[in-house]
């Protein structure tokens, strides 16, 4: 039989005073606890006893640092999280709105809250207010005000006004007696009653080269332009033309000058027309690039031999106007309200007396006749001339050679 001893026997070492447990005690794990702790202490005592002090101190410091670092990491990771405020959703009842309904009677009528106020005074008949004609209002009218327009009309001359009214013919003055700089032009010696050959060639070149104004480039061109709303210059001194354009040179004779008018005309209802006229010395009319009248007093055979135009009218050179006879032009047609280009060339050769008178005849219209049997035709105009122009023309023109009132107005606008 085997016996389990509570306190197994130990063998005592007499040499070193140590007690060793027997083999059986070790196998069965019944060695006493004080014994074991004593053995461990002796073991570590031997280990520490031979170690240097510096090493121990370093180990202690490193251990303390590790301990603090570990605590810091732990407290950092396991930190207290901030509390977030989460609002609670509160359900509120929605208000139910109803549309406001207003009943309106369809047969409702406004109430009479006011009464008419009547006076015992009788109404006074006011005379009609006369405004200036508006037919001259056009594209260029925005450059001037109404007051300027009235002032311009009051300053209008037989050759035109200083400002465009938008419904006129622009006139450019050329003085072939001078060159570009205003000095006497070579080969242009003035002679009363005749024009030098060089002047005749320049005029002929202009008429045969499609009325090209560059023909007059070598000669003086006045900086002032005039804008004509009528073509009717009764007999006057030839010096009046240059003076109206600001060319006042007393040292030279008032000869060898030309005026080129150019613009648009139209007639609201359209129609068929022709011109009657006379000019001393030169007077030409062109519509849409075609000459319809040569009303010059000068003999075309000598003054402009290369320009060919002849009238086919039976009335040509039959009736008197001024100091010569009417030249009658060709018929031309205007479409309703359609503008066409119109050009006029008038001028003086030898000086002395000048005129440029232009009447218009509408096809199918009966006109009264003067004592010589000639029809009293209205003057050409793009607007009704002002009163002072009518008075000046009437003073210089022979009675019933032209009608200064009525007739067609060739207004573009």
C-alpha positions, 0 to 999 in steps of 0.5 A, a space after each residue: 500500500 502506498 501512503 500519501 504523506 502530508 509532510 513528506 520527509 526531507 533530506 537534510 544536508 549537513 554541510 550547508 544547512 540546506 533542506 532538500 525535498 525528496 523526489 516524491 515531494 517534488 513529484 506530488 507538488 507538496 513542497 511547502 510555500 515558504 520554502 519555495 519563496 525562500 528559494 526564489 529570493 535567494 536566486 534573485 539576490 544572487 542576480 542583483 548582487 553582482 550588477 553595477 549601480 548605474 545599470 540598475 539606476 538606468 533600468 529604473 529610470 527607463 521603467 518609470 518612463 515606460 510606465 508614464 508613457 504607457 499611462 499617457 497613451 492609455 489616457 489619450 486613447 481612452 479619453 472622454 468624448 465630448 457630448 454632442 447635442 442632438 435636438 429632438 424632433 417635435 412634430 407640430 400640427 400643420 395649419 390648414 388655410 382656406 382660400 378667401 372667396 369673394 362673391 362678385 356680381 356680374 351685373 354690378 355697375 359703378 356708383 355715381 360718386 361725382 357730378 359734372 361741373 358746368 360753367 355758365 361761360 360760353 366757349 370761345 372759338 380759337 383760331 387754328 394754330 398753323 404749324 410749319 409743314 412737316 413734309 421736310 422731316 427726314 433722316 437728317 432732321 435729328 441734327 437740328 431742333 425745331 427752333 433751328 429749323 425755323 431759323 434756317 428757313 428764315 435765312 434761306 436764299 434763292 440758292 438754298 439754305 445753310 443747313 439740310 432739312 433732310 428733304 433737299 438737294 445738296 449744292 456744291 460750288 466750283 469756281 474754275 477761275 481758280 485752282 485748288 489753293 484759290 490762285 488764278 487757274 492757268 488757261 482760265 482768263 475771264 472774258 465778258 460774254 464768252 468762256 475760254 476753251 479750257 472751261 468748255 472742255 471741263 464742262 463737256 468732260 463732266 457731262 460725258 463722263 457720267 457727271 463725275 465731280 472729280 473732273 473739277 478736282 483741279 479747281 477751287 471748291 467752296 467749303 460752304 454747301 447750300 441745300 435747296 428745296 426749290 429750283 427757281 432763280 429769276 434773272 439776277 447778277 452773276 456775282 450773286 451765285 458765288 456770294 451765296 457760297 461765301 466766294 467774294 473776290 472783287 479782284 476777279 470777274 464773277 464768271 466760270 463757276 458751276 453749282 452741282 445739286 444732288 439729292 433724292 425726290 419722290 412723289 406719294 402717288 407716283 405719276 408722269 412728269 416733265 420739266 420746263 426751264 431756262 438757264 443762262 448760261 448752263 442748266 441741266 437736269 438728270 433723273 436716275 442717271 439720265 439727262 431729261 432736260 438741257 435748258 441752257 441758254 448757251 449754244 451746245 454746239 460750241 460750248 459742249 460739242 460731245 454732249 448730245 441731247 435734243 428735245 422731242 417736245 412740240 412746245 420746245 422753244 415756243 413760249 417765252 420765260 425771262 429773256 429767252 424761251 422755254 426748253 421742254 424736257 422728256 417725260 419721266 415716271 415716278 413710282 408711288 413713294 419710290 425715291 429717285 436720284 435727281 441732279 442739277 447743274 447750273 453755272 455761268 460762263 462769261 459773267 454778267 447776268 444769270 438765271 436758272 428757272 425750272 417748272 414742272 408739268 404733270 401728265 394729264 393735268 390741265 393748267 391755266 394759260 398766260 397771255 402768251 398761251 403758255 401753261 402756267 406751271 408750278 415751280 419745282 420744289 421739295 417743300 413749300 418755299 418760305 414767304 420771303 422766298 416767294 416774295 423775292 421770286 415774284 418781284 423778279 419774275 414776269 407775271 404768270 410765267 410760273 405758279 408759286 403756289 400749289 403743284 406737286 411737292 417732290 418730298 422724299 419723306 
